[in-house]
């Protein structure tokens, strides 16, 4: 019974991490792909071009800021006393701090540049002639996006999804700040490893780290394979 309980305690954070990474990646697929397409489209007006540059800079902030800084401001924004958290309380909605839903929001924001950049680069690689022909044959912007742009950018979308999934699996600072360590809810595998090391339980830390290493090797191999496909003429 004790051994079974230890296995459950070790596997539960792994499951939370996988579930968080999967939901985060799915949300990025649905919402960040159109954003990347819009950013990659040529802009006629100077104001729109400047807006896109500004937005790209904001999206890239998680690449240069420590995760704890992003987690700290997300914690303030989602806390019941200020920002979105205060609005949720006023409308009788549970706050998002220290919940799995809050982890998803934080992970989307922190993983956004890791998804946007390869997808944006792939949209830029679509020949202008292809989009011009699509514009003549298909008047609907939505259909051009679905039938022409998405298939042309599929390699970048797959690559961005893999990178985002792998990146979310290893998150620590952001999820710790806004999710804490609630077993079965917000305790991801990186936090569980940290707690086992603090408790000097190196055997459990080794086992969970081994799971992450195996997953990391698989993800790196997949990313390398997709990148190789993307380099073909």
Order of alpha helices (4+ residues) and beta strands (2+ residues): alpha-alpha-alpha-alpha-alpha-alpha-alpha-alpha-alpha-alpha-alpha-alpha
